[in-house]
Amino acid sequence: YERLQSALCQEGLPPTLDCSAEPRTGFGPLDMTVCILGSPTPFLPVLLEGGTRCPGAMVLCLSPTWASRVPSETSPGAWSLLLSRGVSFKVGGHSVLETFVPPRRANYVTGTFAPGDPEGGWVGELARDLDCPTGGSVPLAHRLQDTLVARWVLAARANLPVPPTLAFVLGARGDLPAEPVAPGVRLVRLEDPQGQQSLVQEEVGAFLGGTAMEPYGQVGTGGVGGVGGTGWHWGTRGSTGSPKSPRRRGRSGRAAPSPRGGRACPVPCPPGSPAPRLPMALRICTLVCRSWGDRPQLCQVACTVGRAESPVRHGAALPQGLDSSLQQWGVVAPSQRQALATRLREATEAAMAALLATEAELSPQQRGGTRAHTDILGVDFLLACVDDALELVALATNSQRCLETCMLAEAMGRSVGEPCGDLPRLLAEAMLHRAQCHLVEGKDILLIGAGGVSKSFVWEAARDYGLRIHLVESDPEHFAAGLVQTFLPYDSREHRRDEEHAERVLELLRSRGLRPHACLSYWDDCVVLAALVCQGLGLRGPAPAAVRVAKQKSRTHRHLQRCRRGRPPPAAFAVPCRRLQSHGDVERAAGAVPFPAVAKLEFGAGAVGVRLVENAGQCHAHAARLWRDLRDDADHPGIGLGWGNAMLLMEYVPGTEHDVDLVVFEGRLLGAWVSDNGPTRVPAFLETAACLPSCLPADRQAQLVRAALECCRACGLRDGVFNVELKLGPAGPRLLEINPRMGGFYLRDWIREVYGPDLLLAAVLVALGVPPVLPARPAPRTHLAGVMCLGSEHGDTLAGGGGMEALRELHGRGLVRLNRLFEEPEGAGEYEEPLLSVACAGATLSEACERLLGLCQGLGIDSPRYPVEHFLSHFK
C-alpha cells in the first residue's frame, strides 16, 4: 500500500482515498471486475487507464487477506475469486480503498506471477484453478523463463533464429515433446548424472567444433536446461566475449547464429557505420499481448545498448526507442528502419502465437488452471550483423521483466513531453475485453429470427462465448433448431401484425418459464418484433417507435427532414423521397422528386428490386413489374415483403457508397467502422465489390461517421449495433438508409479480421446493459478487398469448374475469406441476390486488390460481363 502511494505521488496523482469504513454494496452479475494481484508497480499505468475507460472496474488486491476462494457454482473443480477489499481506480487517476459487502466476484485475474517475486507465493495460490480467465500463472511464468523451453518454442514453432544452444536434461521433461527438434537447439537426455562425463565432454566438443560456433571466441555455461528437483543444471548460452569476426556479433551471454533460409531480415549492415567497428550489442525488449480474437498484438518496444563483453540485462541500463537505437547503429535510411520494425513486429507476434499454441497442448494442471493463459508476453531479441545482413535473434521469453522495462520507457517519454503511448491502453483494453467475454458466459439470450446460411456464424459464436440461445423462428424445420438451448417455432412472417406477435412470444416465454437476460435480432425482418418483445420484457434495446422509423425508408427521410437543430442538422443528410403504393402515387412523386431517381421497396433488404429510373414512365414500368412479381414473403423470403410491397421514389445521389457500422450505448458512440463499396451494376444497384478499411482520408471518414450517428440519434436509436448506408459526394454525406441491426453479408467477419472486435458480442453486451469495451484508437491489422459472386454470372463456373472447391481450400488455408450468403441462388434477373463474397487480404489495399483480381481471373469470376477490375477501380 505504501508502494502504491509512492508511485501515485511520483505520477503527480492524489493519494488513495480510504473509504473502507463505508462498505460498497450492490454488485451484481453484470458488474465487471478486473483484479490485479500483487505489486502495484508494473501494472499502475494499466490500472489508471482502465479506471478511465471503465471507472471502478479495475481493482488492485494488495494482500492475500483481501480475497478468498470459494468453489465455483458454474465450473466443477474450479474456484471463484471473491474480493472483500481492494483499491479501485476512477477517472482522472483517482483511487479508492474500498470494502465490498458482499464480496465482489472477479471476472478476470492477473498479477505478479514472476518466479522470485516476493508476492509470487500468495498471488499464485489465489489465482490457481479459477473459473474466470486468468492472465498467467506461476507454472506458466516458470515455463516462460525456462530458456530451453522458450528457445524450442521460438525456433520450432515460431520459425525464429535462436542462439546455438546445447542443453542436458535429466530424465523426461513433460513440458517438451519426446524428441524436440528445433533449428539451433541440441537436447541431450541423461539417464543418470553420475558417470556421464565422457558423454558430456563428447557433446560439448562436437558443439564447440561445429560450424554454428565458428564465429565466436568464448562460450558461457548457464542454466539452460533444469534437471528435476536436484538443482543440477547444465547448458550453454553462446558467446560471453568478443566474437572472432567483427562482422558477426553476439550479445554477451548469447550467440548469434548463422542466417537460415528466409530468416535474415532484408536490411544490409550499414557501410561505414559505428556498428561493425565497435563490439556493441543491441538488446531489443518487446511486449506483446493477446488481444481481440486471441490475436497477438505488439504493444511496445524498448532497447538497451551495451558492450558485447558485458551483459546487457533488464534493469541494468535505461531503455531507449527502437528508431533512435537503429540510427545509433548507423541504419540511416527510414525505409530500412521501417523494414526492421515490421520484421520485429512479425517475429514478436509469431512468438506469441507459437507460445499460445503450445500452451493449448498442456494439461490444466501444467497451466495452473483450465482458464489460465499467457496474456502478456515479453520477448527479448538481439540485433546481430550476420553475413552483411541485420538479423533478429530471439533470445528468451519472460512474464514480467519486459513489462517493467517497457513501462519505464513509457514513463521516461512522458517526462520529456512525449504523448502517452499505446501500451497502457492496449493492455487495459485486452483485460477489460476478456472480462466482458466472461461476463456474458451463461447468459440467456432471446433471438428473434434465425436468418439463413449467411448467419451461421451466430451459432458457433454463441458456443464460443458460452451463451444460452433461445430462438424464436418462423421456420419449424430450420437447421438452427438443434443448435440452440430452446427452439420456439412461431410464424411471425406477417409483420404488419407485430404487436400481436409480440404478445404471443411473451406468452410462449411465460409458458416455458424463460426469463432471458437480453433480447435482440440481427435479421432485418424481425427488428421491430424484437424491439416490442424487449419492451414487454423490460429489457434494454432500441424503442419500437425508433425502430419503426428506421425500418421504413421514406419515413426515415421524412422524419429527418423535420430535425432542424444542430450544426448541421440531421435534415442536411436526408434525401427527397415519396412513398409509392399506387400508380397515382408515381405521378405525384414525379412532381416532387427530380430525375434520375431511385425506385425501391419501402421495407426492402439486400438491394432487391432497386432500380435507377430516368423518368416517370420508367418508374411506372418498374413499379408494375415489382408489384406483380413480389407480393408477399413467399415470393422472395427475407427481403421485407412481410411488411407489404410498398415502394418509394428517392432522388439519385451522386458519389461513392459506404457502410458505417456503429456501436451506440445510451446515445454515446463507442465504435465505428467505415467500409467502401465499389460501383453498382446500374440500372440495378446490386453490390459488386467492397474494401475495409476505407481508402477515404480520415476527415471524410469522420464526416460519414458523424452523419450516421446523428441520423441514428435523431430517429431515436440510442442503444444497439446499427448499419448505416450513405453516399459521399462533394457536398458531404447523404443518407440512403438505416438498418437498425448488425451489418449483414460479410461485415461482421471483415471487421473482426481487420480490427478485432466482434459486432455480435457488442450487440449482446449492449442488450445486457453493459457498454462494450472497444479499441479507442482502432488500427487495421490488414486490408481486405472483396467481390460478390452471382448465381447467374458465376454459378456454372464455380460449380462445374471446381472453383467452389478451390475457394473452400484457399479459405481453409487462410489465403482468402469466403462468406457464403445463400445455399442456392436467391431470386432471378433484377431480383437476384449475391450468392457469396470472396475477399483477399494484403498489407496495403493495392496489394489486396491485386491478389483478388488475380484470383478472380484464375477462377473465371472476372469476365467482360462482370469486370472485376472496374469494380475495384474505386479503391484508391
Secondary structure as UniProt FT lines:
FT   HELIX           2..10
FT   TURN            11..12
FT   STRAND          17..18
FT   TURN            20..21
FT   TURN            29..30
FT   STRAND          34..37
FT   TURN            41..43
FT   HELIX           44..53
FT   TURN            55..57
FT   STRAND          58..61
FT   HELIX           64..66
FT   STRAND          67..71
FT   TURN            76..77
FT   STRAND          79..89
FT   HELIX           91..93
FT   STRAND          95..105
FT   STRAND          108..111
FT   TURN            115..116
FT   TURN            118..119
FT   HELIX           120..126
FT   TURN            127..129
FT   HELIX           138..144
FT   HELIX           147..152
FT   HELIX           153..157
FT   STRAND          165..170
FT   TURN            174..175
FT   TURN            183..184
FT   STRAND          185..190
FT   TURN            194..195
FT   HELIX           197..209
FT   HELIX           211..213
FT   TURN            214..215
FT   STRAND          220..225
FT   TURN            228..231
FT   STRAND          234..238
FT   TURN            246..247
FT   TURN            252..253
FT   TURN            261..263
FT   TURN            271..272
FT   HELIX           274..277
FT   STRAND          280..290
FT   HELIX           292..294
FT   STRAND          296..307
FT   TURN            308..309
FT   TURN            314..315
FT   HELIX           322..328
FT   TURN            329..330
FT   HELIX           334..360
FT   HELIX           364..367
FT   TURN            370..371
FT   STRAND          376..386
FT   TURN            387..388
FT   STRAND          389..398
FT   HELIX           401..415
FT   TURN            416..417
FT   HELIX           423..440
FT   TURN            441..442
FT   STRAND          444..448
FT   HELIX           453..455
FT   HELIX           457..465
FT   STRAND          468..473
FT   TURN            476..477
FT   HELIX           479..483
FT   STRAND          486..489
FT   HELIX           495..497
FT   HELIX           498..512
FT   STRAND          518..520
FT   HELIX           524..526
FT   HELIX           527..537
FT   HELIX           544..551
FT   HELIX           553..561
FT   HELIX           570..573
FT   STRAND          577..580
FT   HELIX           583..590
FT   TURN            591..592
FT   STRAND          597..601
FT   TURN            602..603
FT   TURN            606..609
FT   STRAND          611..613
FT   HELIX           616..629
FT   TURN            633..635
FT   TURN            637..638
FT   HELIX           641..643
FT   STRAND          647..651
FT   STRAND          656..665
FT   TURN            666..667
FT   STRAND          668..677
FT   TURN            682..683
FT   STRAND          689..692
FT   HELIX           698..715
FT   STRAND          720..729
FT   TURN            730..731
FT   STRAND          732..739
FT   TURN            745..746
FT   HELIX           747..754
FT   HELIX           759..768
FT   STRAND          783..789
FT   HELIX           791..800
FT   HELIX           803..812
FT   TURN            813..814
FT   STRAND          817..820
FT   HELIX           829..831
FT   STRAND          836..842
FT   HELIX           845..859
FT   TURN            864..865
FT   HELIX           868..871
FT   HELIX           872..874
//
